[in-house]
Amino acid sequence: MEKLTQQEEDAMQAVWKTGEGNVKSFMQALAEPFPPYTTLASTIKNLEKKGYLQSRLIGNSYLYAPAISEEAYKQKFMGNVVKDYFENSYKELVSFFVQKNNISADELKEIIGLIEKKDQ
């Protein structure tokens, strides 16, 4: 699985949000400012070539659907981020966000609650 560019990730977010659809439906799922239609269409074709999307022809237009789940993508690349930047330690990752004030004590308590609930 190849790492996506920011433009490709944005397009995939729209695809995952929409499910199966055409370029126009993906455009509507993107945040403003919208890219030009032709740029998004080209990005969608590239994602298909890379194996992230599958397509089927309906009449004279293509419908695209994710070939890779958002969960699988997150798992692959978040694992790489943790491995490459945080010494393969999720504790180091959380510590980084605590030090940068990107996570509050209440959010940490929530995370601990989720972990405890999962372990039951």
Contacts in CASP RR format, 6 or more apart in sequence:
PFRMAT RR
TARGET T0000
AUTHOR 0000-0000-0000
METHOD contacts of the structure
MODEL  1
MEKLTQQEEDAMQAVWKTGEGNVKSFMQALAEPFPPYTTLASTIKNLEKK
GYLQSRLIGNSYLYAPAISEEAYKQKFMGNVVKDYFENSYKELVSFFVQK
NNISADELKEIIGLIEKKDQ
1 68 0 8 1.000
1 72 0 8 1.000
1 73 0 8 1.000
1 76 0 8 1.000
2 50 0 8 1.000
3 77 0 8 1.000
3 80 0 8 1.000
4 12 0 8 1.000
4 47 0 8 1.000
4 50 0 8 1.000
4 52 0 8 1.000
4 73 0 8 1.000
7 35 0 8 1.000
7 39 0 8 1.000
7 43 0 8 1.000
8 43 0 8 1.000
8 46 0 8 1.000
8 47 0 8 1.000
8 50 0 8 1.000
8 52 0 8 1.000
10 30 0 8 1.000
10 31 0 8 1.000
11 26 0 8 1.000
11 30 0 8 1.000
11 40 0 8 1.000
11 43 0 8 1.000
11 44 0 8 1.000
11 47 0 8 1.000
12 47 0 8 1.000
12 52 0 8 1.000
12 66 0 8 1.000
12 70 0 8 1.000
12 73 0 8 1.000
13 29 0 8 1.000
13 30 0 8 1.000
13 70 0 8 1.000
14 26 0 8 1.000
14 27 0 8 1.000
14 29 0 8 1.000
14 30 0 8 1.000
15 21 0 8 1.000
15 26 0 8 1.000
15 29 0 8 1.000
15 44 0 8 1.000
15 47 0 8 1.000
15 53 0 8 1.000
15 64 0 8 1.000
15 65 0 8 1.000
15 66 0 8 1.000
16 66 0 8 1.000
16 69 0 8 1.000
16 70 0 8 1.000
17 29 0 8 1.000
18 25 0 8 1.000
18 26 0 8 1.000
18 28 0 8 1.000
18 29 0 8 1.000
19 65 0 8 1.000
19 66 0 8 1.000
20 63 0 8 1.000
20 64 0 8 1.000
20 65 0 8 1.000
21 63 0 8 1.000
21 64 0 8 1.000
21 65 0 8 1.000
22 61 0 8 1.000
22 62 0 8 1.000
22 63 0 8 1.000
22 64 0 8 1.000
23 37 0 8 1.000
23 40 0 8 1.000
23 41 0 8 1.000
23 44 0 8 1.000
23 64 0 8 1.000
24 37 0 8 1.000
26 40 0 8 1.000
26 44 0 8 1.000
26 64 0 8 1.000
27 34 0 8 1.000
27 37 0 8 1.000
27 40 0 8 1.000
30 40 0 8 1.000
34 40 0 8 1.000
35 43 0 8 1.000
44 53 0 8 1.000
44 64 0 8 1.000
47 53 0 8 1.000
48 54 0 8 1.000
48 55 0 8 1.000
48 64 0 8 1.000
51 67 0 8 1.000
51 68 0 8 1.000
52 66 0 8 1.000
52 67 0 8 1.000
52 68 0 8 1.000
53 64 0 8 1.000
53 65 0 8 1.000
53 66 0 8 1.000
53 67 0 8 1.000
54 64 0 8 1.000
54 65 0 8 1.000
54 66 0 8 1.000
54 67 0 8 1.000
55 62 0 8 1.000
55 63 0 8 1.000
55 64 0 8 1.000
55 65 0 8 1.000
56 62 0 8 1.000
56 63 0 8 1.000
56 65 0 8 1.000
81 93 0 8 1.000
82 88 0 8 1.000
82 89 0 8 1.000
82 90 0 8 1.000
82 92 0 8 1.000
82 93 0 8 1.000
85 93 0 8 1.000
86 92 0 8 1.000
86 93 0 8 1.000
86 96 0 8 1.000
94 103 0 8 1.000
94 108 0 8 1.000
94 111 0 8 1.000
97 103 0 8 1.000
98 108 0 8 1.000
END
